[in-house]
Amino acid sequence: MSNDGGPNLSFSEDAKRRLRPYFQTADASLALRVEVYRQNCGVSYLLTLDATLGSEDVDRVIDGIPVRALRADWMDLSGATVEYVQELSGEGFRLVHPSKPSCC
């Protein structure tokens, strides 16, 4: 996994605090996978924990968190922030990208 290059993807302080324990105790191959889905109405994202590195994947460490995405999606993540949210409907991680419209 490399620390150089890649998008300007960031993590909120709460997201970093909640994600880091997964990677401190887990298998070294584990990473946060970011999947990008382009649709007519915009873009949606899926965040998962993944231990599989595919031939089309890019791996980087950002703020101490291993991140994995398809090479074709990597630069689309620039400017995005991974946040941890707590809402009435539940809690979890989400990717917020101010310059990419989200799906309807």
C-alpha positions in Angstrom: 0.0 0.0 0.0 1.3 3.4 -0.9 1.0 6.8 0.8 1.8 8.8 -2.4 -0.4 10.0 -5.1 -4.1 9.5 -5.2 -7.1 11.8 -4.6 -7.5 14.5 -2.0 -9.9 12.2 0.0 -10.3 13.1 3.6 -11.9 11.7 6.8 -13.8 13.6 9.5 -12.2 13.3 12.9 -15.1 11.1 14.1 -14.7 8.8 11.1 -10.9 8.5 11.7 -11.5 7.7 15.4 -14.1 5.0 14.5 -12.3 3.4 11.5 -8.7 3.2 12.8 -9.4 0.3 15.4 -10.6 -1.9 12.5 -7.2 -1.6 10.8 -5.0 -1.8 13.9 -6.3 -5.3 14.9 -7.3 -6.7 11.5 -5.6 -8.6 8.8 -3.0 -6.4 7.0 -4.8 -6.9 3.7 -8.0 -5.2 5.0 -8.9 -1.8 3.5 -11.9 0.5 3.2 -13.2 0.0 -0.3 -14.9 2.9 -2.0 -17.2 2.0 -4.9 -18.5 4.6 -7.2 -21.8 4.1 -9.0 -22.6 6.5 -11.8 -26.3 6.9 -12.7 -28.4 9.2 -14.8 -29.3 11.3 -11.7 -25.8 11.6 -10.3 -23.3 9.5 -8.3 -23.7 7.2 -5.3 -21.0 5.6 -3.2 -20.7 2.3 -1.3 -18.2 1.9 1.6 -17.2 -1.6 2.7 -14.4 -3.4 4.4 -12.5 -5.5 1.9 -9.5 -7.8 2.0 -9.3 -8.6 -1.7 -7.0 -6.6 -4.0 -8.0 -6.9 -7.6 -5.9 -6.2 -10.7 -7.8 -3.0 -11.4 -7.6 -1.7 -7.8 -5.5 1.1 -6.3 -4.5 1.0 -2.7 -3.4 4.0 -0.6 -3.1 4.9 3.0 -4.9 8.2 3.9 -4.7 9.6 7.4 -3.6 6.1 8.6 -6.5 4.4 7.0 -6.0 2.0 4.1 -8.3 2.9 1.2 -9.0 0.8 -1.9 -10.9 1.7 -5.1 -11.0 0.8 -8.7 -8.3 2.6 -10.8 -11.1 4.1 -13.0 -12.9 5.6 -9.9 -9.8 6.8 -8.0 -9.6 10.4 -9.2 -13.4 10.8 -8.9 -12.9 10.7 -5.1 -10.8 13.9 -5.0 -12.5 16.5 -2.7 -14.7 13.9 -1.0 -14.9 13.3 2.8 -15.8 10.2 4.6 -17.9 11.1 7.6 -19.4 9.2 10.5 -23.1 10.1 11.0 -25.6 9.4 13.7 -29.2 10.0 12.7 -32.6 8.8 13.8 -32.6 6.2 11.0 -29.2 4.8 12.2 -25.5 5.5 12.3 -22.7 4.7 10.0 -20.2 6.0 7.5 -21.0 8.0 4.4 -19.0 9.7 1.7 -19.9 13.3 1.0 -18.7 14.9 -2.2 -19.6 18.6 -2.6 -18.9 18.8 -6.3 -20.6 15.6 -7.4 -24.5 15.4 -7.3 -25.8 12.5 -5.4 -28.5 10.2 -6.8 -32.1 11.0 -6.4 
